[in-house]
């Protein structure tokens, strides 16, 4: 699965999601895109999942218009997220297309 990390998603999480291919918005030069534009671009570029820490995303966007899986982490703290890696991976892999889930950290 191709996964895109939003700003705020701790990059060390990437190595725990292998064999999924993970890129970041910063690496792609997409840091200035607004959420709607970012989701559209991610989908058009073939990303299947988007991981973010933006808990307001569901209130700011009509997520039903998107096919990409969206996983929201409720913290940006890597030490706290690290404790939930197995749970995050399981939820990510169980999400169906257009799925949305929040991981309480």
N, C-alpha and C positions, 0 to 999 in steps of 0.2 A: 504494500500500500504506500502511496506517496502521501506524506504528511507535511503540512506547513505549520511552523511555529510562529505565532504572533509575537510582537514585542512584549516583554514581560514574562514569557514562558522560559524558564531556565534551560539553557542550552545543554547542560549535563544530562538532562532527561533523554536526549537524543540517543545516547549509547545504550540505553535500556530498552529501546524500541526496535532494535535490530531483529529481523532483517528488513524492517520497513525503511524506506528512504525518507530522510527528514531534511528539510531545508528551513531556513528562517527568512522572515520578511527582510531583515537587514542584509543578509547575504544576497538576496535577489534585487535589492535596491527598491523595495516596495514599502519602505517605512513611512512614506508620506501619503500613501493611499488611504482614503477613508474606508471604514468597515465595509460598506456596500460594494465599493469599487474593488476592495481587496478580495472579498469573497467571489465576486464575478471573475476577477483575474485568476485567482487560484483554480477555480473550476475550469476556465478556458485553457489553462496550462496543464490540466490533467491531475491536479491534486484531489485526493479522495477524502482527506481529513484535515481539519483545521483545529489546532490546539491553542487556546488563548486563556488569559487570566481576566479578560474583560467580562465581568459579571453583568454588565448592562447591555451586552450585545443583543440578548433576546428582546429587550425593550426598545432598542434602537433600530432593529432591522426586522423585516418580514422574512423570517428564516424558512418559511414554507416555500419560498421561491427558489431555494437553493438545494442542490443535490448533494453537496459536500457534507460529510459528517462533521459535527461540531462538538468538541469536548472542551468544557470550561473548567479550569482549575481555580478553586476559590482562594488561592494563595500564590504569591510569587516566591515564597521562601523555599530555596532548594533543600535545606535540611528537613523541612516538614514534608515537602513533596517526595523526597527520596524514600521516606517511610511508606509511601503509598504507591510506589512504582508498579508492583504486581497488580494492584487494583486498577491503576490507570491503564495499564496494558490490556487487562481483561475487558474493561469497559470499552476502550478504543476498538478492540477486535470484535466485540459483540455488537457495536453500533451498525445499524443498517444504513444504506444510502439515505440521505436527508435526515439522519438521526441526530438527536441533540441530547447531551448528558452533562451534568455538573458533577464534579468530584469534590466532595467536601473535604478540605484539607485542615 
